[in-house]
């Protein structure tokens, strides 16, 4: 009994030491897309999954809507991980037809399955009615960011399926030459979209310790 208590005390001390030694800021996790593509209302049966760019455009007064889609595999993040922040990054590198600076681009969680090799406007997935985040197109070419923390936490918790996000220009354009905002895709090979996930400090360490303890008990 005394030996068991001593071992428990040592184990508790080791756990405290590991928690104390955990970094004050958790390591940043970076994920790159498994799928990225865009939808084009004007070409409803065409797949754009192999293109090195994707476009956001409002539908305006005709069938002109274009919507980027992006998806990541974050299954390596253990269930139970608390997410401090998660940010989606897309590189804005070009505009066309009319200057889009200052226009808000809306990020929504995708709610049904899709594949970059087959998705078209006609087979487009559904997306949530709630806005995840919105960001205005900047005045210069650069990375754009959307906060997706709650969505990523729901994915990790198993509360929502991880189908990624759609980016939409939902500000109505009544004239001609609807602004088009261009982003790079993974096919370009540079400025690849990425998802930055920062777990709450100590969360991954505690999960790892819990897994080790469970493994030892099972043995």
MIDREN-281209 format. One record per atom (N, C-alpha, C, O): residue in three letters; z, y, x. Coordinates in steps of 0.1 Angstrom, whole numbers, plus 5000, padded with zeros to 4 digits. Example, Ala and Ser with C-alpha at 12.3 -4.5 7.8 and 13.67 -1.06 7.14 Angstrom:
2
Ala507849435132
Ala507849555123
Ala507849675132
Ala508549675142
Ser507149785128
Ser507149895137
Ser507950005129
Ser508050115134
This chain:
219
Unk500049885008
Unk500050005000
Unk500050125009
Unk499350225006
Unk500950125019
Unk500950245028
Unk499650265035
Unk499250385037
Unk499050155039
Unk497750165046
Unk496650225036
Unk495850315040
Unk496750185024
Unk495750235014
Unk495950385012
Unk495050465011
Unk497250425011
Unk497550565009
Unk497150645021
Unk496650765020
Unk497350595033
Unk496850665045
Unk495350675046
Unk494850785049
Unk494650575042
Unk493250575041
Unk492750685031
Unk491750755033
Unk493450685019
Unk493050785009
Unk493250925014
Unk492451015011
Unk494450945021
Unk494751075027
Unk493651115037
Unk493151235037
Unk493251025045
Unk492251055055
Unk490951085049
Unk490251175053
Unk490551005038
Unk489351025031
Unk489351165024
Unk488351235024
Unk490451205018
Unk490551335012
Unk490451445022
Unk489851545020
Unk491051425034
Unk490951525044
Unk489551545049
Unk489051655052
Unk488851425050
Unk487451425055
Unk486551505045
Unk485651575049
Unk486851475032
Unk486051545021
Unk486251695022
Unk485351775021
Unk487551735024
Unk487851875025
Unk487151945037
Unk486652055036
Unk487151865048
Unk486551915060
Unk485051935058
Unk484452035063
Unk484451835051
Unk482951845049
Unk482651965040
Unk481652035043
Unk483451985030
Unk483152095021
Unk483352225028
Unk482552315026
Unk484452235036
Unk484652355044
Unk483552385054
Unk483252495057
Unk482952275059
Unk481952285069
Unk480552315063
Unk479652355070
Unk480452305049
Unk479152335043
Unk478752475044
Unk479652565045
Unk477552505046
Unk477052645048
Unk477452735036
Unk477452685025
Unk477652855039
Unk478052955028
Unk476852975019
Unk477053015008
Unk475652955025
Unk474452965017
Unk473652825018
Unk473452785029
Unk473352765007
Unk472752635007
Unk471352645013
Unk470752755013
Unk470852535019
Unk469552535024
Unk468452555013
Unk468652505002
Unk467452635017
Unk466352655007
Unk465452535007
Unk465052485017
Unk465052494995
Unk464152384993
Unk462752444989
Unk462752524980
Unk461752404996
Unk460352454993
Unk459552334988
Unk459452234994
Unk458852364977
Unk457952264971
Unk456552324969
Unk456452434966
Unk455552234972
Unk454152284970
Unk453552204959
Unk454052094955
Unk452452254953
Unk451952204940
Unk451452054942
Unk450752024952
Unk451651984932
Unk450951854930
Unk449651884922
Unk448651814924
Unk449651984914
Unk448552024905
Unk448452174904
Unk449552234902
Unk447352234905
Unk447052374901
Unk445652384897
Unk444752324902
Unk445452464886
Unk444152484880
Unk444252604871
Unk445252674871
Unk443052634865
Unk443152744855
Unk442252704843
Unk441352624844
Unk442652764832
Unk441852744819
Unk440952854817
Unk441352974820
Unk439752834811
Unk438852944808
Unk438352924794
Unk437652824791
Unk438753014785
Unk438353004771
Unk436853004769
Unk436252934761
Unk436153084778
Unk434653094777
Unk433952964780
Unk432852944776
Unk434552884789
Unk433952754793
Unk434952644789
Unk435552584798
Unk435052614776
Unk436152534771
Unk436152384776
Unk437152324775
Unk434952344780
Unk434952204784
Unk434852184799
Unk434752074804
Unk435052294807
Unk434852284821
Unk436252274828
Unk437252334824
Unk436352184838
Unk437552164846
Unk437452254859
Unk436452244866
Unk438552324862
Unk438552414873
Unk439652364883
Unk440152454891
Unk440052244883
Unk441052194891
Unk440752184906
Unk441652184914
Unk439552184910
Unk439152174924
Unk438852304930
Unk438452314942
Unk438952414923
Unk438652544928
Unk439752594937
Unk440952554936
Unk439352684946
Unk440352744956
Unk441052864951
Unk441652944958
Unk440852894938
Unk441453014932
Unk441652984917
Unk441152894911
Unk442553064911
Unk442853064897
Unk443053204892
Unk443453294899
Unk442753224879
Unk442553354873
Unk443453374861
Unk443553284853
Unk443953494859
Unk444653534847
Unk443953644841
Unk443653744847
Unk443653634828
Unk442953734820
Unk443253724806
Unk443453614800
Unk443453844799
Unk443653844785
Unk442453814777
Unk441353834782
Unk442653764765
Unk441453724757
Unk440653844752
Unk439453834750
Unk441353954750
Unk440654074745
Unk440054054732
Unk440653984723
Unk438854104729
Unk438254094716
Unk437253974715
Unk436553964705
Unk437253894725
Unk436353774725
Unk437053654732
Unk438253654735
Unk436253554734
Unk436853424740
Unk436953444756
Unk436253364763
Unk437853534761
Unk437853564775
Unk439053524782
Unk439253544794
Unk440053464775
Unk441353424782
Unk441153334793
Unk440353234793
Unk441953354804
Unk442053264815
Unk443453254819
Unk444253354820
Unk443953134822
Unk445353104824
Unk445553014836
Unk445152894835
Unk446253054847
Unk446652964857
Unk447652864853
Unk448652904845
Unk447552744858
Unk448552634856
Unk449052594870
Unk448252574879
Unk450352564871
Unk450852514884
Unk452052414881
Unk452852444872
Unk452052314889
Unk453052204887
Unk453552154900
Unk452852144910
Unk454852124901
Unk455452074913
Unk456251944910
Unk456751924899
Unk456451864921
Unk457251744919
Unk458651774926
Unk458751784938
Unk459651794918
Unk460951824923
Unk461951704921
Unk463151724921
Unk461351584920
Unk462251464917
Unk463151434928
Unk464151354926
Unk462951494940
Unk463851464951
Unk465151534950
Unk466051504957
Unk465251634941
Unk466451704939
Unk467351614930
Unk467051584919
Unk468551574935
Unk469351484928
Unk469851534915
Unk470151654913
Unk469951454904
Unk470451494892
Unk471951534894
Unk472651484902
Unk472351644887
Unk473651694889
Unk473651814898
Unk474651884899
Unk472551844905
Unk472551954914
Unk472552084906
Unk471852104896
Unk473452174910
Unk473452304904
Unk472552404911
Unk472552414923
Unk471652464904
Unk470652554909
Unk471052694909
Unk471352754898
Unk471252754921
Unk471652894922
Unk470452984918
Unk470553084911
Unk469252954923
Unk468053024920
Unk466852944922
Unk466852854931
Unk465752974915
Unk464452904917
Unk463453014914
Unk463453084904
Unk462453024923
Unk461453124922
Unk460053064924
Unk459752994934
Unk459153104915
Unk457753064917
Unk456953174924
Unk457053284920
Unk456153134934
Unk455453224942
Unk453953194941
Unk453453084944
Unk453153294937
Unk451653284937
Unk451153404945
Unk451653514944
Unk450053384953
Unk449553484961
Unk448353554954
Unk447353494952
Unk448553684951
Unk447553774945
Unk446653824956
Unk447153894964
Unk445353794955
Unk444453834966
Unk443253914962
Unk442453954970
Unk443053924948
Unk441753984944
Unk441854024929
Unk442653964922
Unk441154134925
Unk440954164911
Unk439454184908
Unk438654204917
Unk439154184895
Unk437754194892
Unk437654264878
Unk438654254870
Unk436554324875
Unk436154384862
Unk436954514859
Unk436354614856
Unk438254514860
Unk439054634858
Unk440354614866
Unk440954504866
Unk440854724872
Unk442054714880
Unk443254674872
Unk443554734861
Unk443954564876
Unk445054514868
Unk446454564872
Unk447454524865
Unk446554644882
Unk447854694886
Unk448754744875
Unk448354824867
Unk449954694875
Unk450954734865
Unk450954654853
Unk451854664844
Unk449954564851
Unk449954484839
Unk450954364841
Unk450954304851
Unk451754334831
Unk452754224831
Unk452054094830
Unk451254074821
Unk452354004839
Unk451853864837
Unk453053774834
Unk454153774840
Unk452953704823
Unk454053624817
Unk454053484822
Unk452953414823
Unk455153434825
Unk455353294830
Unk456053214818
Unk457053254813
Unk455453104814
Unk456053024804
Unk456052874809
Unk455152834816
Unk457052804805
Unk457252664808
Unk456252584800
Unk456052594788
Unk455552494807
Unk454552404800
Unk455352284794
Unk456252234800
Unk454952244782
Unk455752154774
Unk455052014772
Unk455551924765
Unk453852004777
Unk453151874776
Unk452351834789
Unk452151924797
Unk451951714790
Unk451451664803
Unk450051714805
Unk449251744795
Unk449651734818
Unk448251774821
Unk447951724836
Unk448951694843
Unk446751724839
Unk446351684853
Unk445251774857
Unk444351814850
Unk445351824870
Unk444351924875
Unk442951874875
Unk442051954874
Unk442751744876
Unk441451684877
Unk440751674864
Unk439451654863
Unk441451694853
Unk440851674839
Unk441151784830
Unk440351794820
Unk442051864832
Unk442451964822
Unk441352074820
Unk440752114830
Unk441152104808
Unk440152204804
Unk440852294793
Unk441952264788
Unk440152394789
Unk440552474777
Unk440752384765
Unk441752404757
Unk439852294763
Unk439852204751
Unk441052114752
Unk441552074741
Unk441452074763
Unk442551974765
Unk443852044770
Unk444751974776
Unk443952174769
Unk445052244775
Unk446452194770
Unk446452154758
Unk447452204778
Unk448752164774
Unk449452264765
Unk448952384764
Unk450552234759
Unk451252334752
Unk452252404761
Unk452552354772
Unk452752514756
Unk453852584764
Unk454852644755
Unk454652664743
Unk455952674761
Unk457152724753
Unk456852864747
Unk456152944753
Unk457452884736
Unk457353014729
Unk458253114736
Unk457953234736
Unk459353074743
Unk460153164750
Unk459553194764
Unk459053114771
Unk459653324767
Unk459153364780
Unk460153324791
Unk461353354790
Unk459653264802
Unk460553234813
Unk460853364821
Unk461953394825
Unk459753434825
Unk459953554832
Unk458553634832
Unk457553574828
Unk458653754835
Unk457353834836
Unk457453924848
Unk458453974852
Unk456253944855
Unk456154024867
Unk454954114866
Unk453854064862
Unk455054234869
Unk453854324869
Unk452954304881
Unk453454284892
Unk451654314879
Unk450754304890
Unk450954414900
Unk450954534895
Unk451154394913
Unk451454504922
Unk450154584925
Unk449054544921
Unk450354694933
Unk449254784936
Unk448554734948
Unk447454784951
Unk449054634955
Unk448354574967
Unk448454424967
Unk449254374960
Unk447554364974
Unk447554214975
Unk448754164982
Unk449054204993
Unk449454074975
Unk450654014981
Unk451153904972
Unk450553864962
Unk452253844977
Unk452953734969
Unk453553794956
Unk454153904957
Unk453353734945
Unk454053764933
Unk455053654930
Unk454853544933
Unk456153694923
Unk457253604921
Unk457653604906
Unk457653714899
Unk458053494901
Unk458653474888
Unk459953394889
Unk459953294896
Unk461053444883
Unk462253364883
Unk462253254873
Unk461953274861
Unk462453124878
Unk462353014869
Unk463652924870
Unk463552804869
Unk464752984873
Unk465952914876
Unk466352824864
Unk466652704866
Unk466452884852
Unk466852804840
Unk465952684838
Unk466352574834
Unk464652704840
Unk463652594838
Unk463952484848
Unk463952364844
Unk464152514861
Unk464352414871
Unk465652344868
Unk465752224870
Unk466652414864
Unk467952354861
Unk467752254850
Unk468352144850
Unk466952284840
Unk466752194828
Unk465952074833
Unk466151964828
Unk465052094843
Unk464251974848
Unk465251884855
Unk465251764853
Unk466051944864
Unk467051864872
Unk468051784863
Unk468351674865
Unk468451854852
Unk469451794843
Unk468751694833
Unk469451614827
Unk467451684833
Unk466751594824
Unk466651644810
Unk466351564801
Unk466951774808
Unk466951834795
Unk465451864790
Unk465151874778
Unk464551894800
Unk463151924797
Unk462351844807
Unk462751814818
Unk461151804803
Unk460151744812
Unk459551844821
Unk459251954817
Unk459351804833
Unk458851894844
Unk457251894843
Unk456651804850
Unk456651984836
Unk455251994835
Unk454752124842
Unk453552154842
Unk455652194848
Unk455252314855
Unk455252444846
Unk455952444835
Unk454352534850
Unk454252664843
Unk452852714841
Unk451952674848
Unk452652794831
Unk451452874829
Unk451653014831
Unk452753064827
Unk450753084837
Unk450853234838
Unk449853294829
Unk448653264830
Unk450253394821
Unk449353454811
Unk449353604811
Unk450453664813
Unk448253664809
Unk448153804807
Unk448153824791
Unk447053794785
Unk449253864786
Unk449353874771
Unk449354014766
Unk449654034754
Unk448954114774
Unk448754244770
Unk447354274765
Unk446454264773
Unk447254294752
Unk445954304746
Unk445054414753
Unk445554524756
Unk443754384755
Unk442754474761
Unk441654494751
Unk440954394747
Unk441554614746
Unk440654644735
Unk439254674739
Unk438254674731
Unk439054704752
Unk437754754757
Unk436954634764
Unk437354524763
Unk435954674771
Unk435154584779
Unk435754574793
Unk436754634796
Unk435254484801
Unk435654464815
Unk437254444816
Unk437954514821
Unk437654334809
Unk439054294809
Unk439554264823
Unk438854194830
Unk440654314827
Unk441154294841
Unk441354144844
Unk441854074835
Unk440954104856
Unk441153964860
Unk441953974873
Unk441654044882
Unk443053884873
Unk443953884885
Unk443753744891
Unk443953644884
Unk443453744904
Unk443053614911
Unk444253574920
Unk444853654927
Unk444453444920
Unk445453374929
Unk444853264937
Unk443953204932
Unk445453234948
Unk444953124956
Unk445652994951
Unk446652994945
Unk444952884953
Unk445452744950
Unk445652664963
Unk445252714973
Unk446152544961
Unk446352464973
Unk445052424979
Unk445052384991
Unk443952424972
Unk442652384977
Unk442152484988
Unk441352454996
Unk442652604987
Unk442252704997
Unk442752675011
Unk442152705021
Unk443952615012
Unk444552575024
Unk445452675030
Unk446152645040
Unk445552795025
Unk446452905030
Unk446952975017
Unk446352975007
Unk448053045019
Unk448653125007
Unk448853024995
Unk448553064984
Unk449252904999
Unk449452804988
Unk450552834979
Unk451652874984
Unk450452824966
Unk451552844957
Unk452752764961
Unk452652654966
Unk453952814959
Unk455152734963
Unk456352774953
Unk456352874948
Unk457252674952
Unk458452684944
Unk459652684954
Unk459752594962
Unk460352794954
Unk461552804962
Unk462852774954
Unk463052844944
Unk463552674958
Unk464752634950
Unk465952644960
Unk465952584971
Unk467052714955
Unk468252724963
Unk469352664955
Unk469752724945
Unk469852544959
Unk471052494952
Unk472252574954
Unk472452644964
Unk473252564945
Unk474552624947
Unk475152564959
Unk475152444961
Unk475752654968
Unk476352604981
Unk477352494978
Unk478252494970
Unk477152384986
Unk478052264985
Unk477652164975
Unk478152054976
Unk476752194966
Unk476452094955
Unk475851974961
Unk476251864958
Unk474851984970
Unk474151864976
Unk475151784984
Unk475051664985
Unk476051854992
Unk476951785000
Unk477851704991
Unk478151584995
Unk478351754980
Unk479251684971
Unk478551564965
Unk479151454964
Unk477251584961
Unk476551474955
Unk476351364966
Unk476451244963
Unk476051404978
Unk475851304989
Unk477151224991
Unk477051104993
Unk478251294991
Unk479551224993
Unk479851134982
Unk480351024984
Unk479551174970
Unk479751094958
Unk478950964958
Unk479450864955
Unk477650984963
Unk476850864964
Unk477250764974
Unk477150644972
Unk477750824985
Unk478250734996
Unk479550664991
Unk479650544994
Unk480450734984
Unk481650664979
Unk481250554969
Unk481850444969
Unk480350584960
Unk479850484951
Unk479250364958
Unk479550244954
Unk478450384968
Unk477850274976
Unk478950194982
Unk478850064982
Unk479950254987
Unk481050174994
Unk481850094984
Unk482249984987
Unk482150154972
Unk482850074962
Unk482049954958
Unk482649844955
Unk480749974956
Unk479949854952
Unk479949744962
Unk479849624959
Unk479949784975
Unk480049674985
Unk481349604985
Unk481549514992
